Amino acid sequence: MTALRVGIAGPVGSGKTALLDALCKAMGQQDQIAVVTNDIYTQEDAQFLVRAQALASDRILGVETGGCPHTAIREDASMNLTAVEQLESDKAQLDLVFLESGGDNLAATFSPELVDLTIYVIDVAAGDKIPRKGGPGITKSDLLVINKIDLAPYVGADLSILERDAKKMRGDKPFVFANLKNQEGLAAVIEFIKLHLG
């Protein structure tokens, strides 16, 4: 049995790594999990997850893409495929592998050969116009996480507009409002992933 591969993408600072940290800590007791992170020139996100003790360090691999972050998850996913294969051979019986993209724009999508499921994270602080701007991250991801809802009153973002536009742009595809600092919305994301773990 191969592990379910879940891609997590979104702009810089949207909360991708915070989501990964929370998912690993919440799901890691019952599921065998590994993580691959992508950064252009560093392994910052992988190191953060190790310091936060999201998982044991041998379950976290950082990939330095050396260039455009979406290329490493879409056009040439070879570095990520190699990292996943290494984790799968080192850790027998993985249930779940999370792949975090480097911070990117709304056009980021994962290659279907790399992931089975995609979660796209946006940040309320970027404004309530983000869902209606569209892009594959908004319209095609399996789950949209609208994070940092606690900041809405401080940045003039209206959650009802975000909700309306997310529904309009996504049709029947699900989305979740979240504040990952206090784990609000995390249970819904976990439930969504577990539906696909089968």
C-alpha positions in Angstrom: 0.0 0.0 0.0 1.4 3.4 -0.9 0.9 6.4 1.3 -1.7 9.1 0.5 0.2 12.1 -0.8 -1.3 15.5 0.2 0.0 18.7 -1.3 -0.2 21.9 0.7 0.3 25.1 -1.3 -0.4 28.8 -0.9 1.3 32.2 -0.8 4.2 33.1 1.5 3.0 33.6 5.0 -0.5 32.1 4.5 0.0 29.4 7.1 1.1 26.3 5.2 3.8 25.4 7.7 1.5 26.2 10.6 -1.1 23.8 9.1 1.5 21.1 8.6 2.7 21.5 12.2 -0.8 21.2 13.5 -1.7 18.3 11.2 1.4 16.3 12.2 0.9 16.8 15.9 -2.8 16.0 15.7 -2.6 13.0 13.4 0.8 11.6 14.1 -0.3 9.5 17.1 -2.6 7.3 15.0 -1.2 7.7 11.4 2.3 7.1 10.1 3.3 10.4 8.6 6.2 12.0 6.7 6.7 15.5 5.3 8.6 17.0 2.4 9.0 20.8 2.3 10.1 23.0 -0.5 12.1 26.2 -0.2 14.1 28.0 -2.9 17.5 28.3 -1.1 17.1 26.9 2.4 15.4 24.2 4.4 13.7 26.7 6.7 10.3 25.1 6.8 11.7 21.6 7.4 13.9 23.0 10.2 10.9 24.8 11.8 9.0 21.5 11.8 11.9 19.7 13.4 12.3 22.4 16.1 8.5 22.4 16.7 8.7 18.6 17.1 5.9 18.1 14.6 7.4 14.7 13.8 10.7 12.9 14.4 13.4 14.6 12.3 13.9 11.5 10.2 10.4 11.9 8.9 10.9 15.4 7.6 12.9 16.1 4.4 13.6 19.6 3.1 14.1 20.1 -0.7 16.0 23.1 -1.9 14.4 23.9 -5.3 17.0 26.4 -6.4 14.5 28.2 -8.5 10.8 28.9 -9.1 8.9 27.0 -6.4 6.0 25.9 -8.6 8.3 24.2 -11.1 9.4 21.7 -8.4 5.9 20.7 -7.7 4.5 20.7 -11.2 6.6 20.8 -14.4 9.7 19.0 -12.9 8.6 17.2 -9.8 11.6 14.8 -9.8 13.3 16.2 -6.7 10.1 15.8 -4.7 9.3 12.4 -6.2 12.8 11.3 -5.1 12.3 12.7 -1.6 8.9 10.9 -1.3 10.5 7.6 -2.5 13.3 8.0 0.0 10.9 8.5 2.9 8.7 5.6 1.7 11.7 3.3 1.5 13.1 4.4 4.9 9.8 4.3 6.7 7.8 1.2 5.9 4.1 1.5 6.1 3.6 5.2 5.8 -0.1 6.2 5.7 0.4 9.8 4.7 3.0 12.0 3.1 2.5 15.8 3.2 4.3 17.9 0.5 4.5 21.6 1.2 5.2 23.9 -1.7 7.4 26.9 -1.5 5.4 30.1 -1.0 3.9 30.9 -4.4 1.1 32.7 -6.1 -2.5 31.7 -6.9 -1.3 29.8 -10.0 0.5 27.1 -7.9 -0.7 23.5 -8.6 0.8 20.2 -7.9 1.5 17.6 -10.6 -1.0 14.7 -10.4 1.9 12.3 -10.5 3.2 13.9 -7.2 0.1 14.2 -5.0 -3.3 12.6 -4.7 -5.0 15.5 -2.9 -4.3 19.2 -2.7 -5.0 21.7 0.0 -4.6 25.4 -0.8 -4.1 27.9 2.0 -4.9 31.6 1.7 -4.6 34.4 4.3 -7.5 36.8 5.2 -4.9 39.5 5.7 -4.4 39.5 2.0 -7.9 40.9 1.7 -11.4 39.6 0.9 -10.8 39.9 -2.8 -8.4 36.8 -2.9 -11.0 34.1 -3.7 -12.6 36.0 -6.6 -9.1 36.5 -8.2 -9.3 32.8 -8.9 -6.3 30.8 -10.1 -5.9 27.1 -9.9 -5.1 27.2 -6.2 -8.5 28.7 -5.5 -10.6 26.9 -8.1 -9.0 23.5 -8.5 -7.6 22.5 -5.0 -9.5 19.7 -3.3 -9.8 21.8 -0.1 -9.4 25.6 0.3 -8.3 26.8 3.8 -9.1 30.4 4.5 -6.7 31.1 7.3 -6.1 33.9 9.9 -9.8 34.7 10.2 -9.0 36.4 13.5 -7.3 39.2 11.5 -10.3 40.1 9.4 -11.5 43.1 11.5 -7.9 44.5 11.6 -7.5 44.4 7.8 -11.0 45.3 6.8 -11.8 41.9 5.3 -15.4 40.7 5.4 -15.7 37.0 6.0 -19.2 36.9 4.4 -17.6 38.2 1.2 -14.8 35.6 1.4 -17.5 32.9 1.9 -19.6 34.1 -1.0 -16.7 34.4 -3.4 -15.2 31.0 -2.3 -18.5 29.4 -3.0 -18.8 31.1 -6.4 -15.3 30.3 -7.5 -15.2 26.7 -6.2 -18.7 25.4 -6.8 -19.3 22.3 -4.7 -15.6 22.0 -3.7 -15.2 22.5 0.1 -13.5 25.3 2.0 -12.7 25.8 5.6 -12.4 29.0 7.7 -9.4 28.7 10.0 -7.3 30.4 12.7 -4.5 27.9 12.9 -2.9 29.8 15.8 -5.7 28.4 18.1 -6.5 25.4 15.9 -9.9 26.7 14.8 -10.8 24.8 11.6 -8.2 22.1 12.1 -10.7 19.4 12.9 -12.5 20.0 9.6 -9.2 19.7 7.7 -8.3 16.5 9.5 -11.8 15.1 8.8 -11.3 15.9 5.1 -8.0 14.1 4.9 -9.3 11.1 6.8 -12.1 10.8 4.2 -9.4 10.1 1.6 -7.2 7.9 3.7 -9.7 5.1 3.2 
